[in-house]
Amino acid sequence: MKIIAILMTLPIFAMAEGAQEQAPASPLFTFLPFILMFVVMYIFFILPKQKENKKIEEMRTSLKKGDKVLTVAGIVGTVSNIDDRFVSVKTGDTKIDFEKVAIVKLLEANGTST
């Protein structure tokens, strides 16, 4: 019985010795999966978000008086005044001042729907 147990463990020791004889893996191959994961995440998550942010920023800079907009708060109104940093939005009889970053979407540009 002891002989069988010893014979069964011999291949395990032989594999362990063989593993020690191999050359160490290059650092490039060690970090390759992490590098590939970062590249995939950059392509599928970061690039599209950057393009979307650039498009929204272009929309905010091209706002004109009379444009119908949607704000972060869900308020729909017409632009009545524009400063460098603030936009006045008129909804009904009320005029509300928002920062430009609060404008989420351009619904109509000077009476033409988009």
ABEGO torsion letter per residue (X at the ends): XAAAAAAAAAAAAAAAAAAAABBBBBAAAAAAAAAAAAAAAAAAAAAAAAAAAAAAAAAAAABBBGBBBBBAAGBBBBBABBBAABBBBBBEABBBBBBAAABABBABBGGBBX
